[in-house]
Structures are given as structure tokens and as C-alpha cells.
Amino acid sequence: MKIPFTKMHGLGNSYIYINMFEEHIEEEKLSKLAIDVANKDTGIGSDGLILIEPSKEAAVGMRIFNKDGSEGKTCGNGLRCVAKFAYENNLVKEKTFLIETKAGNVTAEVHGTHQLIDEVTVDMGEPSLNRKAIPMIGEDTSQIISENFEVSHHPLELTAVSMGNPHAVFFVENIEEAPLHDLGPIITHDHRFPEGVNVEFVEVVNETELHFRVWERGSGITQACGTGACAAVVAAVLNRYAAKDQVVTVHLSGGDLAIRWATDNHVWMKGKAQTTIEGTFLWS
Ligand SMILES: N[C@@H](CCC[C@H](N)C(=O)O)C(=O)O
């Protein structure tokens, strides 16, 4: 099978994008395709696969598959790249339009000159904060803000945020010493998160700057995670390290994102989207 693809990234969080307005791939093959394209030795190499699809409710639809073939509900860096692709490839005519995801519809605005888009702003919607919505085990509907969370004899403090997908945020004194390699792969599968979780360590620099590292559910360490950066800013506000309605610069391994948790409860994200490769994947 010959599958035309575009490789794009948001701050180094790279996916193989397939234009499903033109291609057809059977549903039951998608998970394996994600694993195969993501493999750097026998495939193309990426953090997963993103499908850009026709949508009944929005201008375009997005589906995201992690490196291990599992399907996520949304992807912040992916949304910026889908918006760039949709505008540059004339799937949409306006610079502001709706994108459907499995976590709901979001509004994206592309920035750039004529057909070349370099930055995108996305209204990522409202965070969900209660235990059931994350989801975490337990019956109550309370918020999880700096809750004691022991893992492998490490006493941590957890703030949990859903941006349509689950995030476990841990504030640390020094980002360079965060136990990402050791605890990321354990926390992501912790039984207290029945659907797994994206794991973020965050150092507060000041009210408007955070350092951020991530272990993504289904993909492991990545250079950046857009929904994770949004979750980190929400967690910083909940812990009074930052203020609502203020733009916070999140420094990720692959670059910076500007995030604002507005007073109407919506989280806004602005950052780069880049295309690196266009080609054809030969798949059997
Ligand atoms: N890289 C993403 C998030 C991708 C999905 C995530 N791993 C999950 O399973 O929830 C982002 O930029 O938000």
C-alpha cells in the first residue's frame, strides 16, 4: 500500500499526518499503522500518527494515535499542525475555524503570510478538574490539588487536570533533577488512573514562566506536549504559582508555548507548527 504523508511537528513533538480527505485506510489497521510509521528504524520515525479527516460538525476532524498504537482523544501540538495543514492545503478558506476531536470541538486561528503558516492559536476549551473526569479511581468528585501521591517510595504531590486527556502534574524544585526517566513509565500506568495518564514535571521560574518535561501516555518522553503545557498552567494557577488571565510562557524541551487560562475558564495556547517532510510510505 502506498500512503502519502506529511511529517509535521510542534516544538519537536512530531507526528505523521495523513490527509483522509483523499486517502482511505481501514479502521482496524490504524493502530498498527501508527506503530509502523512511528518506528524510526523500519518506518518514518515520529511520536505517532494523526489523521486529518472530513467532519460533519467542524471544518476538519483530527484523530491522534500514540507511538504504541493507542488512540488519544486530543493533542495540542497536533491541533496546531492540523490547522496549518488545513489552511495551507485549502481544506479551509478562513483563518479561524473549528477542528473536531474526540474530546470535543476547538477553535483554531492560523497566523502567517498568505499560504505559509508559522504559528497557530487554539482555544483548547475548559479544563476538567474533578476526580471522575480525570479519570482517577475513587467515588468523590473533589479536585486533586497537591494531593499526597506516593509512587515507588517517592512521596510526591499530585495536581490532576484533564484537557480532554488526563494529566498528572508534579511541581519540582529543579527541572534537571526531575525523576522523569524513573517515574514517568511507572506513573503513566499507575492503577489510580484507569485510562493511564500523561506525566508532567514542572519547575516554577516565576509567575509567568514554567519549565516543563513530559512522559506521554503511549509515547514516552517527547520534546513537547501541548495539552500537557495547558494542564501545567492550570495546575500552576490552582496552586497559586500563577494567575488566571495572564500569559504564562512554558519552556518545553523543544521550545516555548504561550498559555493563558482565561477568566471565562477557557485555556488558550499559542505556538509554532512546522512541516519537515512530505512523502509516500510503502506499507504492508
Ligand atoms: N502530544 C500531545 C498529546 C498526545 C496524546 C497523549 N499522549 C494522550 O494519550 O493523551 C499534545 O501535544 O497534547
The ligand as a MOL file (V3000), in Angstrom:
LIG
                    3D

  0  0  0     0  0            999 V3000
M  V30 BEGIN CTAB
M  V30 COUNTS 13 12 0 0 0
M  V30 BEGIN ATOM
M  V30 1 N 1.4340 15.2660 22.3110 0
M  V30 2 C 0.1300 15.5880 22.6460 0
M  V30 3 C -0.7480 14.6410 23.3840 0
M  V30 4 C -0.8960 13.3050 22.6540 0
M  V30 5 C -1.8660 12.3410 23.3030 0
M  V30 6 C -1.4360 11.8600 24.6650 0
M  V30 7 N -0.2090 11.0990 24.6380 0
M  V30 8 C -2.5650 11.0140 25.2810 0
M  V30 9 O -2.5860 9.7840 25.1290 0
M  V30 10 O -3.4380 11.6120 25.9170 0
M  V30 11 C -0.1030 17.0680 22.8920 0
M  V30 12 O 0.6410 17.8670 22.3080 0
M  V30 13 O -1.0660 17.4330 23.5740 0
M  V30 END ATOM
M  V30 BEGIN BOND
M  V30 1 1 1 2
M  V30 2 1 2 3
M  V30 3 1 2 11
M  V30 4 1 3 4
M  V30 5 1 4 5
M  V30 6 1 5 6
M  V30 7 1 6 7
M  V30 8 1 6 8
M  V30 9 2 8 9
M  V30 10 1 8 10
M  V30 11 2 11 12
M  V30 12 1 11 13
M  V30 END BOND
M  V30 END CTAB
M  END
